Every structure is written in C-alpha cells, then in structure tokens.
Amino acid sequence: MTAEINQSQRNSENQVEPNHRGLMVLLIAMSAIFLLLILGGYIFNWSWTGFRGNTLWDWLKLLVLPVVLTVGGIWFNMQQNRASREVALRQHQTDLHIADNNQQEAALGTYLEHLATLLLEKQLKESSPESDVREVARVRTLTAVWRVGKYRKGVLLKFLYEAGLIERDRTVIDLTGADLSHADLHGAYLRGANLHGANLSYADLHETDLSMADLREANLEGAILISTSLEGADLSGACGIHSALNIPTEQTGPI
C-alpha cells in the first residue's frame, strides 16, 4: 500500500512538471521578443515599437508591472498545482485504505464460509487427526490470518476458539506457525486455547484470558501482556516472554 501511494505521488508530480516548464518557456519567449523590440527600437530606429526616447521611469512602468504579474501568476499556479496534488494524494490514500479494508473483510468472509462448510458438511470436528479435511482447514487458516489484517486476526481467532477448534486438550486446527503478529486480542477469552508455536509477536493481549493456555514455543516478542491472565498457562520454550510488557511472573507456568 505504501509503495502504491509513493508511486501515485510521483505520477502526480510528473503530470504537473510539464505545466511549469511550459510557463517558463512562455516567459522566456516573451522576454526574448520584448528584448528584440527594444533593440530594434534603439538600434534600427523602429519607431513603431514606441521604445525609443523613453525615460527610466517609463521603463520601470513598462517592465515592472508585467514582470510582477507574470511572476505572481506563475507562483499562484504553482500553489494551486501543489494544493491539487495534495488533495489528490489524500484522496488516493483514502481510496487505497478503503480498498485494503474491503479486501481484508472479503478474505475473512470467504474463510468463515469455507470453514462453515467444513464444519457442517465435512464434519471437521469429528474428523481424525490425520484426515484431509483437517489439513485443508489448517492451510486455509494459515493463509487467512496472513490476509485479514490485525483486527480481523482477533476476530478469526476468537471464532476458532468459540467453535471449539483450538482447545488445548482437543485441537482440531493446529496453529503452529500461524502469523498472529499484531493481532488485536484485547480482552479476549481464550482460556485453555492451544496456541502452541503461534507467532503472537506484538499482539495486543491486554486483559486477555490465557489461563491454562498452551503457549509452548510461541513467539511473544513485544506482545502487550498488561493485566493478562496467564495462570496455569504453559510457556515452555516461549520466545520473547521476558521482553513483553508487565508480565506478572507469579501467574506464569514453566518457561
């Protein structure tokens, strides 16, 4: 998204530059013609030019006003172009943000529809651990969390938990390696969830209930753990646990 915005800004600047060059060329051409008329009036006695015999004050009146008007016009045009570019850029950024948000929403909706089909038609919860339907559900889940954005990662994870698919003692979808970084899980109830090996770096776990959760080998680098319940959670091999914010060490399980 950032790359698209930068490219758009460069394109806008490139579109305006020819206008500036055109004004400069016009100003130079007018100055050359004016100079030619002055020289013609004095050197070749072109009386029709009206330049011969003018006083200094006449020249000032003749030259200053056109120059001021021309320079002022160019400056005003440049300011207008700059303002137009800024408005266009802001609008383009807004359009990109809306498009990105719509894509994330569509990705989440598609994932939930697919998972509902697996649950209702393929009996996902009753399937065997090595079944194809579980593998399909895992692959789609790992793909979806990468596409839905940080807020919808939280929505997706809470859906999996409430559907009974990531329970610690009866895991249907294995989240090992799932990209849940920056996920918004503020205040979520995930007691006893299986997050073994998940990437929760920089996730917002403020006031999240992760008691009895399986967090073995999870990446918690930079995660917000303010007032997070970790009572009975298994943090064996968890990465970055000591760099996370405000961890109440008396509530943590083995590390």
Secondary structure, 3 states (H helix, E strand, C coil): CHHHHHHHHHHHHHHHHHHHHHHHHHHHHHHHHHHHHHHHHHHCCCHHHCCCCCCHHHHHHHHHHHHHHHHHHHHHHHHHHHHHHHHHHHHHHHHHHHHHHHHHHHHHHHHHHHHHHHHHCCCHHHCCCCCHHHHHHHHHHHHHHHHCHHHHHHHHHHHHHHCCCEECCCECCCCCCCECCCCECCCCECCCEECCCCECCCCECCCCECCCCECCCCECCCCECCCCECCCEECCCCECHHHCECCCHHHECCC
